[in-house]
Amino acid sequence: MISINPFAVLAESVPSVLIQGFVIVMVSLVIIGTLVDIIHKKNIKYFFNNAKKAKLSATRELGASERISIIAKTVVYDIATTAELGAGKRRVAHVLGMWGTILFWAASVIMIFCYTSGDAATPTLWPIMWHIGAIMTCVGGYWFWLFLRVDVLAEAHPWYRIIKADLFVLALLACATFGLVWSYTQSLNLENRWDDKVFLTLYIVSNLILFGGVYWSKFAHMFYKPGAALQKNLAEADGSRDNLPPLADEPKQFGLGIKREQPKHY
């Protein structure tokens, strides 16, 4: 199972051009949904206006090499390892989910566009990457959903409470889960049994919800958060600090109250 390209097997009964067309439609939905989100929420306008204000209050000019160094450090440390979450379970769960999703999507695109037409044999690397990515997504996502969500921990909500903001993570988990089950049932060679077809349908529907629901979910945040992290680090380096006051010289004083219970209020 783990070394078989499920899309190549699917292409034996479904034209590869339809499979590739589905991916193109999903990418188009992401672009359209993100653009509508930008227009409606005016996030980009806010970032640009904030950057202009910060530039006026900067205390030093950053050179090109220093700017490149800050951007590289932000990408490698803050973005690639979700450093904003600090050390702990939440960060591990997010890293598993993020990199698992990247592997899952990248391997999907490569297998669909390079190895579903003609007699091209799929290198074992890509199916393995696809399955490992889906497993990592499930491990990180279910760990986060069942045990680490902020509202469950701090506000005592039940794990099954669902709001609009949960659409992204639930649809992503559905994609990875149904994709794995579809691949497994497909590998059983059940002839004309319904099993693989049902899970293929569920996999398609979950993809439609994930990529078609960009405007209503947190999908677009994947594009905003790296930009916000870059702006924050550049602002700290040039002294503008996003128009916030400088740090106090005195040490932080919180009193004994902060030690009375485990920190869990966000």
C-alpha positions as CSV (number, residue, x, y, z in Angstrom):
1,M,0.0,0.0,0.0
2,I,2.6,2.6,1.1
3,S,4.7,2.2,-2.0
4,I,1.8,2.3,-4.5
5,N,0.6,5.5,-6.2
6,P,-3.2,5.5,-5.6
7,F,-3.7,8.1,-8.3
8,A,-2.0,5.9,-11.0
9,V,-4.3,3.1,-10.1
10,L,-7.3,5.5,-10.3
11,A,-6.1,6.7,-13.7
12,E,-6.7,3.1,-15.0
13,S,-10.5,3.8,-14.8
14,V,-10.6,7.6,-14.8
15,P,-8.9,9.7,-17.4
16,S,-5.8,11.4,-16.0
17,V,-6.8,14.7,-17.4
18,L,-9.9,14.7,-15.2
19,I,-7.7,14.0,-12.1
20,Q,-5.3,16.8,-13.1
21,G,-8.2,19.1,-13.8
22,F,-9.6,18.5,-10.3
23,V,-6.3,19.7,-8.8
24,I,-6.3,22.8,-11.0
25,V,-9.9,23.6,-9.8
26,M,-8.8,23.2,-6.2
27,V,-5.9,25.6,-6.7
28,S,-8.2,28.0,-8.3
29,L,-10.7,27.8,-5.4
30,V,-7.8,28.6,-3.0
31,I,-6.8,31.7,-5.0
32,I,-10.3,32.9,-5.4
33,G,-11.2,32.3,-1.7
34,T,-8.0,34.0,-0.5
35,L,-8.6,37.1,-2.8
36,V,-12.2,37.4,-1.6
37,D,-11.0,37.1,2.0
38,I,-8.3,39.8,1.4
39,I,-10.9,42.1,-0.2
40,H,-13.5,41.6,2.6
41,K,-11.2,41.7,5.6
42,K,-8.7,44.1,4.2
43,N,-5.8,42.3,5.8
44,I,-3.3,43.3,3.1
45,K,-4.3,47.0,3.4
46,Y,-3.8,46.8,7.1
47,F,-0.3,45.3,6.8
48,F,0.8,47.9,4.2
49,N,-0.6,50.8,6.3
50,N,1.0,49.5,9.4
51,A,4.3,49.0,7.6
52,K,4.2,52.7,6.4
53,K,3.5,54.0,9.9
54,A,6.3,51.8,11.3
55,K,8.8,53.0,8.8
56,L,8.2,56.6,10.0
57,S,9.1,55.6,13.5
58,A,12.1,53.5,12.7
59,T,15.3,54.4,14.5
60,R,17.8,52.8,12.0
61,E,17.9,51.8,8.4
62,L,18.4,48.1,7.6
63,G,20.9,47.2,5.0
64,A,20.2,44.7,2.3
65,S,22.3,41.9,3.8
66,E,20.8,42.4,7.3
67,R,17.3,42.4,5.8
68,I,18.0,39.1,3.9
69,S,19.5,37.6,7.1
70,I,16.4,38.5,9.1
71,I,14.1,37.1,6.5
72,A,16.1,33.9,6.2
73,K,16.1,33.4,10.0
74,T,12.3,34.1,10.2
75,V,11.6,31.5,7.5
76,V,13.9,28.8,9.0
77,Y,13.0,29.4,12.6
78,D,9.7,31.2,13.1
79,I,7.8,29.9,10.1
80,A,9.3,26.4,9.6
81,T,9.2,25.5,13.3
82,T,6.2,27.6,14.4
83,A,8.4,29.2,17.1
84,E,5.6,31.6,18.2
85,L,4.0,28.7,20.1
86,G,7.1,28.2,22.3
87,A,8.4,24.9,23.5
88,G,5.7,22.3,24.2
89,K,3.1,19.9,22.9
90,R,1.2,22.6,20.9
91,R,4.3,23.4,18.9
92,V,5.1,19.7,18.2
93,A,1.5,19.0,17.1
94,H,1.5,22.0,14.8
95,V,4.9,21.1,13.3
96,L,3.7,17.5,12.6
97,G,0.5,18.8,11.0
98,M,2.2,21.5,9.0
99,W,5.0,19.5,7.5
100,G,2.8,16.4,7.1
101,T,0.3,18.5,5.0
102,I,3.2,20.0,2.9
103,L,4.5,16.5,2.1
104,F,0.9,15.2,1.5
105,W,0.0,18.0,-0.9
106,A,3.4,18.1,-2.7
107,A,3.5,14.3,-3.3
108,S,-0.1,14.5,-4.5
109,V,0.7,17.1,-7.1
110,I,3.8,15.3,-8.3
111,M,2.1,11.9,-8.6
112,I,-0.9,13.3,-10.3
113,F,0.8,15.4,-12.9
114,C,3.9,13.3,-13.6
115,Y,2.8,9.7,-13.1
116,T,-0.8,9.2,-14.0
117,S,-0.6,9.3,-17.8
118,G,1.1,6.9,-20.2
119,D,3.2,4.0,-18.8
120,A,5.3,6.2,-16.5
121,A,6.3,4.2,-13.4
122,T,6.0,6.1,-10.1
123,P,9.3,6.2,-8.0
124,T,8.7,4.6,-4.6
125,L,9.7,7.9,-2.9
126,W,6.5,9.8,-3.8
127,P,3.9,7.2,-2.6
128,I,5.9,6.8,0.6
129,M,6.0,10.6,1.1
130,W,2.3,10.8,0.4
131,H,1.4,8.2,3.0
132,I,3.9,9.5,5.6
133,G,2.6,13.0,5.1
134,A,-1.0,11.9,5.6
135,I,-0.1,10.0,8.7
136,M,1.8,13.0,10.1
137,T,-1.2,15.2,9.4
138,C,-3.5,12.9,11.2
139,V,-1.2,12.5,14.2
140,G,-0.6,16.2,14.6
141,G,-4.2,17.2,13.8
142,Y,-6.0,14.6,16.0
143,W,-3.6,15.4,18.8
144,F,-4.4,19.1,18.6
145,W,-8.1,18.5,18.1
146,L,-8.7,16.1,21.0
147,F,-6.2,17.3,23.6
148,L,-4.6,20.7,22.9
149,R,-7.2,23.1,21.7
150,V,-7.2,26.4,23.7
151,D,-11.0,26.7,24.1
152,V,-11.2,23.1,25.4
153,L,-8.4,23.5,27.9
154,A,-9.1,27.0,29.1
155,E,-12.8,27.4,28.7
156,A,-13.9,23.8,29.5
157,H,-15.7,23.2,26.2
158,P,-16.3,19.6,25.1
159,W,-13.9,18.2,22.4
160,Y,-16.9,17.8,20.0
161,R,-17.8,21.5,20.0
162,I,-17.5,22.8,16.5
163,I,-17.4,26.4,15.2
164,K,-16.8,27.9,11.8
165,A,-13.1,28.4,12.6
166,D,-12.7,24.7,13.0
167,L,-13.6,24.1,9.3
168,F,-10.0,24.1,8.1
169,V,-8.5,21.6,10.6
170,L,-11.5,19.2,10.4
171,A,-11.6,19.3,6.6
172,L,-7.8,18.7,6.5
173,L,-8.1,15.8,8.9
174,A,-10.9,14.4,6.8
175,C,-8.8,14.6,3.6
176,A,-5.8,12.8,5.2
177,T,-7.9,10.2,6.9
178,F,-10.1,9.3,3.9
179,G,-7.1,9.5,1.6
180,L,-5.3,6.8,3.7
181,V,-8.4,4.6,4.0
182,W,-9.0,4.9,0.3
183,S,-5.4,3.9,-0.5
184,Y,-5.7,0.9,1.9
185,T,-9.0,-0.3,0.4
186,Q,-7.7,0.2,-3.1
187,S,-4.6,-1.9,-2.3
188,L,-6.9,-4.9,-1.3
189,N,-7.9,-5.5,-4.9
190,L,-11.6,-6.2,-4.0
191,E,-12.6,-6.3,-7.7
192,N,-16.0,-4.6,-8.0
193,R,-16.6,-4.1,-4.2
194,W,-17.9,-0.7,-3.1
195,D,-15.3,0.0,-0.4
196,D,-12.6,2.0,-2.3
197,K,-15.3,3.9,-4.3
198,V,-17.0,5.1,-1.1
199,F,-13.8,6.3,0.5
200,L,-12.7,7.9,-2.8
201,T,-16.0,9.8,-2.8
202,L,-15.4,10.9,0.8
203,Y,-11.9,12.0,-0.1
204,I,-13.1,14.1,-3.0
205,V,-15.9,15.7,-0.9
206,S,-13.5,16.5,1.9
207,N,-11.1,18.2,-0.6
208,L,-14.0,20.2,-2.0
209,I,-14.9,21.4,1.5
210,L,-11.2,22.1,2.4
211,F,-10.3,24.1,-0.7
212,G,-13.8,25.5,-1.5
213,G,-14.2,26.7,2.1
214,V,-11.2,29.0,2.2
215,Y,-13.3,32.1,2.7
216,W,-15.1,30.7,5.7
217,S,-12.1,28.9,7.3
218,K,-8.6,29.6,8.6
219,F,-7.0,28.4,5.4
220,A,-6.0,31.9,4.3
221,H,-4.2,32.4,7.7
222,M,-1.4,30.1,6.3
223,F,-0.5,33.0,3.9
224,Y,-1.0,35.9,6.5
225,K,1.0,34.5,9.4
226,P,4.4,34.2,7.6
227,G,3.9,37.8,6.4
228,A,3.1,39.0,9.9
229,A,6.1,37.2,11.3
230,L,8.4,38.8,8.8
231,Q,7.0,42.3,9.5
232,K,7.3,41.8,13.2
233,N,11.0,40.7,13.1
234,L,11.9,43.5,10.6
235,A,10.1,46.1,12.9
236,E,12.1,44.9,15.9
237,A,15.4,45.1,14.0
238,D,14.8,48.7,12.7
239,G,13.5,49.9,16.0
240,S,10.0,50.8,14.9
241,R,8.5,47.9,17.0
242,D,5.2,48.0,15.1
243,N,4.5,51.4,16.7
244,L,4.6,49.8,20.2
245,P,6.4,51.4,23.1
246,P,10.0,50.2,23.9
247,L,10.6,47.6,26.5
248,A,10.9,48.8,30.1
249,D,14.3,48.8,31.7
250,E,12.9,47.4,34.9
251,P,12.4,43.6,35.3
252,K,8.9,42.1,34.8
253,Q,6.9,42.0,38.0
254,F,3.9,39.7,38.0
255,G,3.6,39.0,41.8
256,L,2.8,35.6,43.3
257,G,-0.6,35.2,41.7
258,I,0.9,33.8,38.5
259,K,2.3,30.8,40.4
260,R,-1.0,29.7,41.9
261,E,-2.1,27.5,39.0
262,Q,-0.7,26.0,35.8
263,P,-0.8,28.7,33.0
264,K,-3.7,27.8,30.7
265,H,-5.6,31.0,30.0
266,Y,-4.9,32.4,26.5
